[in-house]
């Protein structure tokens, strides 16, 4: 139940279970009927009213008690108004009544009805609203008994206000207890949720550590084997030495990036330096957690590495080179890296053209490959490469599209703003295919992706 509700509020279900709610309604209706009959009898006899007027006033008190189950604020106002009107009507007749006089201005049934209503009101509304209703009732009682007054009556103002204060106090205490229990349940729920989330994070951390250990082991073995291989061959050629050195360098670079990504999860103290050096020859091992992420300045080195494995790649950079936001630099590098990896996997023997254009509002990327020269081997990947590229572009407020070229090749086109998510940024792609696919890139792979030569079946960005 909310802790803050308006003064005039619609009563919610009085209790939690259905049978208890109906029992409460039946008991309240029975008490209301007793208040109506007893009130009608007392008002007509004590205040010298007609039987019809007495029963009318009594049933008015009973109806307000029933109404309090759903609208306690309105019921309190109606009960107080009915009591005031009854007191005003009865006041002229008090001069003729014998001493000590009837109860006035609050009759016994009116006190019972008003106390029950204030109890329900305190259970349903905030404390200051219930106290305000009690104060208004006490003020009205003081005005009638202390200021207006009457002749030959037994004053019930002090007793009535005391009973009303006890009812408000009990209702406020019960409401506070229920709120405390509700907050306790909510806290337990949050604790359980946090515990479950912590379990998931611990499991992810464990998997990351295991992944790091397994992959680091194999990459270290590859690096060492590539380093030792030239010594196992008599008179190795320079081309063989160069290829083996390229394999070793790629293995070391992959191992370094793996430690950089998983180092925080693997270490209990993320700020501590990572001293792991599986190969024994990696001089950057200690600085790996603090090594810079790749940027577009390393694009030439990336292209050289791709050329070293047999893919023909042409790199064209236009526009005035300038440093961009770190996230833009990293995402641009990763998009080109993933696109070239897809060419290697899905378009063997193709020729790739990488175009990077520095524009006034950002950087445009375009990786185009020719048709494959022979069928690509089956892939065992998960197919998240294009999705990862699109997510990188969308995260920065740019766009990434991928679609088949007219000659049978494939195109990956992207634009990343220099200042991510600038309000009012307008970009008109130079690539018509990119413009046609920019909207679709925000909704996942397009329909023609599955028909392309490298629909990124196993890429990851």
C-alpha positions in Angstrom: 0.0 0.0 0.0 1.4 3.4 -0.9 2.6 5.6 2.0 1.2 8.8 0.5 -2.4 9.1 -0.6 -4.7 12.1 -1.1 -7.1 13.0 1.7 -10.1 12.1 -0.4 -9.2 8.6 -1.5 -10.9 5.6 -2.8 -10.7 2.8 -0.3 -8.9 -0.3 -1.5 -9.7 -3.8 -0.4 -9.9 -3.6 3.4 -8.0 -6.8 3.9 -6.0 -9.2 1.9 -8.0 -12.4 1.7 -11.5 -12.6 0.3 -13.2 -14.3 3.2 -11.8 -11.9 5.7 -12.9 -8.9 3.6 -16.5 -10.2 3.3 -16.5 -10.9 7.1 -15.4 -7.3 7.7 -18.2 -6.0 5.5 -20.8 -8.1 7.2 -19.7 -7.1 10.7 -19.6 -3.4 9.7 -23.1 -3.7 8.2 -24.3 -5.4 11.4 -22.8 -2.6 13.5 -24.2 0.1 11.2 -27.7 -1.4 11.5 -27.4 -1.4 15.3 -26.2 2.2 15.2 -29.1 3.2 13.0 -31.8 1.6 15.2 -30.3 2.7 18.5 -29.6 6.1 17.2 -33.1 6.6 15.9 -34.6 5.5 19.2 -32.3 7.7 21.3 -32.6 10.8 19.1 -36.4 10.6 18.9 -36.8 10.1 22.7 -34.0 12.3 24.1 -34.2 15.2 21.7 -38.0 15.2 21.5 -38.0 14.5 17.8 -40.6 12.7 15.8 -40.0 9.0 15.2 -39.5 9.6 11.5 -36.9 12.3 12.1 -35.1 10.2 14.7 -35.0 7.1 12.4 -33.8 9.3 9.5 -30.9 10.7 11.6 -30.1 7.3 12.9 -30.0 5.6 9.5 -27.9 8.5 8.2 -25.3 7.6 10.9 -25.4 4.0 9.9 -25.0 4.6 6.2 -21.9 6.8 6.7 -20.4 3.9 8.7 -21.0 1.5 5.7 -19.7 4.1 3.3 -16.5 4.4 5.3 -15.4 0.9 4.0 -14.9 2.4 0.5 -14.7 6.2 1.0 -13.7 7.0 4.6 -12.9 10.7 3.9 -16.4 11.3 2.5 -18.0 9.2 5.2 -16.2 11.3 7.9 -17.5 14.5 6.4 -21.1 13.2 6.0 -21.1 11.8 9.6 -19.8 15.1 11.0 -22.4 17.1 9.0 -25.2 14.8 10.1 -24.2 15.2 13.7 -24.1 19.0 13.4 -27.5 19.2 11.7 -29.0 16.9 14.3 -27.5 19.0 17.1 -28.9 22.2 15.6 -32.3 20.7 15.2 -32.3 19.3 18.8 -31.0 22.4 20.4 -34.3 24.3 20.8 -35.9 21.2 22.4 -33.2 20.9 25.1 -34.7 23.7 27.2 -37.8 21.7 27.9 -36.1 18.4 28.8 -35.7 17.3 32.5 -32.3 17.5 34.2 -29.6 16.3 33.9 -30.5 16.5 30.1 -29.6 14.2 27.2 -26.1 13.7 25.7 -25.3 16.7 23.4 -23.8 17.5 20.9 -22.6 13.9 20.4 -25.1 11.1 21.1 -23.8 7.6 22.0 -24.5 6.1 18.5 -22.9 9.1 16.8 -19.8 8.7 18.9 -19.6 5.0 18.0 -20.1 5.7 14.3 -17.6 8.6 14.2 -14.9 6.6 16.1 -15.2 3.7 13.7 -15.1 6.0 10.7 -11.9 7.8 12.0 -10.3 4.3 12.6 -10.9 3.3 9.0 -9.8 6.7 7.8 -6.5 6.4 9.8 -6.0 3.0 8.2 -6.4 4.3 4.7 -4.8 7.8 4.5 -1.6 9.4 5.6 -1.2 10.3 9.2 -1.4 14.1 8.8 -4.7 13.7 7.0 -6.2 11.6 9.8 -4.9 14.1 12.4 -6.5 16.9 10.3 -9.8 15.2 10.4 -9.5 14.7 14.2 -8.6 18.3 14.6 -11.6 19.5 12.5 -13.9 17.2 14.6 -12.6 18.6 17.8 -12.9 22.2 16.6 -16.6 21.6 15.6 -17.3 20.0 19.0 -15.7 23.0 20.8 -17.7 25.5 18.7 -21.0 23.7 19.5 -20.5 22.9 23.1 -18.2 25.7 24.2 -19.3 28.6 22.1 -22.9 28.0 20.9 -24.0 25.9 23.8 -27.6 24.9 24.9 -29.7 24.5 28.0 -30.2 21.3 30.1 -27.8 18.8 28.4 -25.0 16.5 29.4 -21.9 17.6 27.6 -20.2 14.8 25.7 -17.6 16.8 23.8 -14.6 15.9 26.0 -15.4 12.2 26.1 -16.1 12.1 22.3 -12.9 13.8 21.4 -10.9 11.5 23.6 -12.5 8.4 22.0 -11.9 9.8 18.6 -8.2 10.4 19.4 -7.8 6.8 20.6 -9.4 5.6 17.3 -7.0 7.7 15.2 -4.0 6.6 17.3 -4.9 2.9 16.9 -5.5 3.3 13.2 -2.3 5.1 12.6 -0.3 2.5 14.6 -1.9 -0.4 12.6 -1.2 1.4 9.3 2.4 2.1 10.3 2.8 -1.6 11.2 1.4 -2.7 7.8 3.7 -0.2 6.0 6.7 -1.6 7.9 5.8 -5.1 6.9 5.3 -4.0 3.3 8.7 -2.3 3.3 10.2 -5.4 4.8 8.8 -7.6 2.1 10.0 -5.2 -0.6 13.4 -5.1 1.0 13.5 -8.9 1.0 12.5 -9.0 -2.6 15.2 -6.5 -3.5 17.7 -8.5 -1.5 16.8 -11.7 -3.3 17.0 -9.9 -6.7 20.4 -8.5 -5.8 21.6 -11.9 -4.6 20.4 -13.4 -7.9 22.2 -10.7 -9.9 25.3 -11.1 -7.9 25.2 -14.9 -8.5 24.9 -14.2 -12.3 27.8 -11.8 -12.2 29.9 -14.3 -10.2 29.1 -17.0 -12.8 30.0 -14.6 -15.6 33.2 -13.8 -13.9 34.0 -17.5 -13.4 33.3 -18.2 -17.1 35.5 -15.2 -18.1 38.3 -16.5 -16.0 38.0 -20.0 -17.4 37.8 -18.5 -21.0 40.9 -16.4 -20.3 42.9 -19.4 -19.0 41.9 -21.7 -21.8 42.4 -19.3 -24.7 45.5 -17.8 -23.2 47.0 -21.3 -22.9 46.3 -22.1 -26.6 47.4 -18.7 -27.8 50.6 -19.0 -25.8 51.3 -22.4 -27.4 50.7 -21.0 -30.9 53.1 -18.1 -30.2 55.8 -20.4 -28.8 55.4 -22.9 -31.7 55.6 -20.1 -34.2 58.8 -18.9 -32.5 60.4 -22.3 -32.4 59.3 -23.5 -35.9 62.1 -21.8 -37.9 64.7 -23.6 -35.8 63.2 -27.0 -36.7 63.7 -26.5 -40.5 67.0 -26.5 -42.2 67.6 -23.3 -44.1 64.1 -21.8 -43.7 63.2 -19.3 -46.4 62.7 -15.6 -45.6 59.0 -15.9 -46.6 58.5 -18.8 -44.1 60.2 -16.8 -41.3 58.1 -13.7 -42.1 54.8 -15.8 -42.0 55.8 -17.5 -38.8 56.7 -14.1 -37.2 53.3 -12.7 -38.3 51.6 -15.7 -36.7 53.5 -15.1 -33.5 52.8 -11.3 -33.5 49.1 -11.9 -34.1 48.9 -14.4 -31.3 50.6 -12.0 -28.9 48.3 -9.2 -29.9 45.2 -11.3 -29.5 46.5 -12.5 -26.1 47.1 -8.9 -25.1 43.6 -7.8 -26.1 42.1 -10.8 -24.4 43.8 -9.9 -21.1 42.7 -6.3 -21.5 39.1 -7.2 -21.9 38.9 -10.0 -19.3 41.6 -8.7 -16.9 39.1 -6.8 -14.7 36.9 -9.8 -14.3 39.8 -12.1 -13.7 41.3 -10.1 -11.0 39.9 -9.6 -7.5 41.4 -6.1 -7.5 40.8 -4.6 -10.9 43.2 -1.7 -10.3 46.1 -4.0 -9.6 48.4 -4.5 -12.6 48.1 -7.7 -14.6 51.4 -9.6 -14.3 50.3 -12.6 -16.3 52.8 -13.4 -19.1 52.0 -16.8 -20.5 54.7 -16.7 -23.2 57.4 -15.2 -21.1 58.3 -12.8 -24.0 55.4 -10.3 -23.9 56.9 -7.1 -22.6 53.6 -5.4 -22.5 52.0 -7.9 -20.1 52.3 -5.8 -17.0 50.8 -2.8 -18.8 48.0 -4.6 -20.6 45.2 -3.4 -18.4 46.2 0.2 -19.0 47.2 -0.2 -22.7 45.3 2.1 -25.1 42.4 0.7 -27.2 43.0 0.5 -30.9 42.2 3.6 -32.9 42.1 4.6 -36.6 45.8 5.4 -36.4 46.4 1.6 -36.3 44.3 0.9 -39.4 47.3 0.6 -41.6 48.8 -2.0 -39.3 45.4 -3.9 -39.3 45.4 -3.9 -43.1 49.0 -5.1 -43.3 48.1 -8.0 -41.0 45.2 -8.9 -43.2 47.4 -8.8 -46.3 49.8 -11.1 -44.5 47.3 -13.9 -44.5 46.7 -13.7 -48.3 43.8 -11.2 -48.7 44.3 -8.4 -51.1 43.3 -5.1 -49.4 43.3 -1.6 -50.8 43.1 1.2 -48.2 41.9 4.7 -49.1 41.8 7.5 -46.5 40.4 10.9 -47.6 39.7 14.1 -45.7 41.7 15.8 -43.1 42.7 13.4 -40.4 41.8 14.5 -36.9 41.4 12.8 -33.5 37.8 11.8 -32.8 36.1 10.8 -29.6 37.7 7.6 -28.1 34.5 5.6 -28.5 34.2 6.7 -32.1 37.8 5.7 -32.9 37.4 2.3 -31.2 34.1 1.5 -32.9 35.4 2.6 -36.3 38.4 0.4 -35.9 36.3 -2.6 -34.8 33.8 -2.2 -37.6 36.6 -2.3 -40.2 38.2 -5.2 -38.4 35.0 -7.2 -38.3 34.2 -6.4 -42.0 37.6 -7.6 -43.1 37.3 -10.7 -40.9 34.0 -11.5 -42.6 35.7 -11.2 -46.0 38.3 -13.7 -44.9 35.7 -16.1 -43.7 33.0 -15.8 -46.3 34.7 -14.6 -49.5 37.9 -16.5 -50.0 40.1 -15.1 -52.8 38.2 -11.8 -53.0 39.7 -8.3 -53.2 38.7 -5.8 -50.5 38.5 -2.1 -50.7 38.6 -0.1 -47.4 37.6 3.6 -47.7 37.7 5.9 -44.7 36.4 9.5 -45.2 36.8 12.2 -42.6 33.8 14.4 -42.9 32.9 17.6 -41.1 30.4 15.9 -38.8 32.0 12.5 -38.4 33.7 9.7 -40.3 32.4 7.4 -43.0 33.5 3.8 -43.4 33.1 1.6 -46.4 34.4 -1.9 -46.9 33.6 -3.5 -50.3 34.8 -6.9 -51.4 34.6 -8.6 -54.8 32.8 -11.9 -55.4 34.6 -14.9 -53.9 36.9 -17.0 -56.1 35.9 -20.3 -54.6 33.2 -21.5 -52.1 33.7 -20.6 -48.5 34.2 -23.3 -45.9 31.3 -23.9 -43.5 31.3 -21.6 -40.5 30.8 -22.6 -36.9 30.1 -19.1 -35.5 27.1 -17.6 -33.8 26.2 -14.9 -36.3 26.6 -11.8 -34.1 29.1 -9.8 -36.2 26.6 -7.6 -38.2 24.5 -7.2 -35.1 27.5 -6.1 -33.1 28.5 -3.5 -35.8 25.0 -2.1 -35.9 24.9 -1.9 -32.1 28.2 0.0 -32.1 26.8 2.4 -34.6 23.4 2.9 -32.9 25.2 3.4 -29.5 27.0 6.4 -30.9 24.1 7.8 -32.8 25.4 6.7 -36.2 24.3 4.0 -38.7 25.7 0.8 -40.1 24.3 -1.1 -43.1 25.4 -4.2 -44.9 24.1 -5.4 -48.3 25.2 -7.3 -51.4 26.9 -5.4 -54.2 25.6 -5.5 -57.8 28.7 -7.5 -59.0 28.1 -10.2 -56.5 30.3 -8.9 -53.7 29.4 -7.4 -50.4 29.3 -3.9 -48.9 29.6 -2.8 -45.3 28.9 1.0 -44.9 28.9 3.0 -41.8 28.8 6.6 -40.5 29.8 7.5 -37.0 29.3 11.1 -35.7 32.4 12.9 -34.4 30.4 13.9 -31.4 28.0 11.1 -30.5 24.3 11.9 -30.2 24.5 15.6 -31.0 21.0 17.1 -31.1 20.0 18.1 -34.6 22.8 16.2 -36.3 22.0 15.7 -40.0 23.9 13.4 -42.2 23.2 12.5 -45.8 25.1 9.3 -46.7 27.3 9.5 -49.9 26.6 5.8 -50.5 23.1 5.2 -51.9 23.1 1.7 -50.6 23.9 2.9 -47.2 21.1 5.4 -47.4 18.6 2.7 -48.4 19.7 0.4 -45.6 20.4 2.9 -42.8 16.8 2.5 -41.5 16.8 -1.2 -41.7 20.2 -1.4 -39.9 18.4 -0.3 -36.7 16.1 -3.3 -36.8 18.6 -6.1 -37.3 19.9 -7.9 -40.4 18.0 -7.2 -43.6 16.4 -9.8 -45.7 19.1 -9.9 -48.3 21.8 -10.5 -45.8 21.1 -14.2 -45.8 21.7 -14.3 -49.6 25.0 -12.6 -49.5 28.4 -14.1 -49.8 29.3 -13.4 -46.2 26.2 -12.8 -44.1 28.4 -12.9 -41.0 27.6 -16.3 -39.7 30.3 -16.3 -37.1 31.5 -12.7 -36.7 31.6 -10.9 -33.5 32.2 -7.2 -33.1 
